[in-house]
Amino acid sequence: MSDLLNARLKILIVQTLRLKDVKPEEILDHEPLFGTSRFDLDSIDALELVLRLEKEFGIKIGSSEESRQALATVATLADFIRGRQPGRDA
């Protein structure tokens, strides 16, 4: 079941990456965002998304490995953000 942070992340992903043919509610929580995903995203998209997430949530995504793990799915991204913001609601 989706929650508010997941919904917010889906909107942010669609807006930041200008996904014209994708509606936020069509993105599944556990659907891969990169690699073999239907979104056809590349490393430049990942960088844009990381920069937006860092600004939006005040988090830091340090390495490419950390980025790869955090950006795997909406669910992993939400978990990553929650882990960096103890006590804060999205």
N, C-alpha and C positions, 0 to 999 in steps of 0.2 A: 504494500500500500504506500502510495506516495505521500510525502508530507510537504510542508510549506517551503523548506529549504530546497528540496528536490524540484519543486515547481518553479521556484525562483531561479535555480540554476539552469533549468531547461529554457526559460525565457532569455536569460543572459547568454546562453550558448547560441541560440537562434539569432539574437540581435548582434552579438559581437562578431560572429562568423558570417553574418548576412546569408543565412540559409533560406533562400527564397521559397523553396518547395517543401519546407518542413515546418510544421506547426509544433510549438513546444509540447502540447499534450500528446503528440504522436511519438515522442521519444520515450522509450521504455527505460525504467530505472537501471536495469542490468544489461542494457544493450551496449555493445562496444562502441566507443566514440571514434577511435582511431584504428588503424590497421585494416582489418577486413570488414570495416563498417560500411553501411550504406551511405554515409555522409561524404565520403571521398575527401577526408581532411588530411592535411599534410603538416609538416613541421612548422611552417609559418603560421598556420592556423593554431597550432598548439602554443606557440609563443604569444600570439595575440590573446588567446584565452588566458594563459598564465598571467600576463600583464593586467588584464581586466580583473581577474580574480584577486590578485594581490592588492589592487587598488580598492576594489569593492568590499573585500572582507578583511583587509589589513593583515593578511597572512603572507608568508614567504615560502615559495616552492624553490628549494635550493638547487637540486641537481637534476640532470636529465632523467636519471633513474627514478627519482622521487616524483618528477613530473609525469613520467610514463605510468607509474603506479596510480597516482592520484587521478589522472585523466582517463583511466580505463573505462569507467562508466559514470553515469550520474550518481549512482549509489556510492561508488568509491570516492568520488569527489566530495559528496556531502559528508561522508565519514571523515575524510581528510580535514575538511574545514571545521567540523565539530571538534576534532582532536586538537586543533590549533586555537580554538576559542572556548576554553572551558567556562561554563556558566553563562554563556551568551546564547540567546535564541536568535534564529535567523529571521 
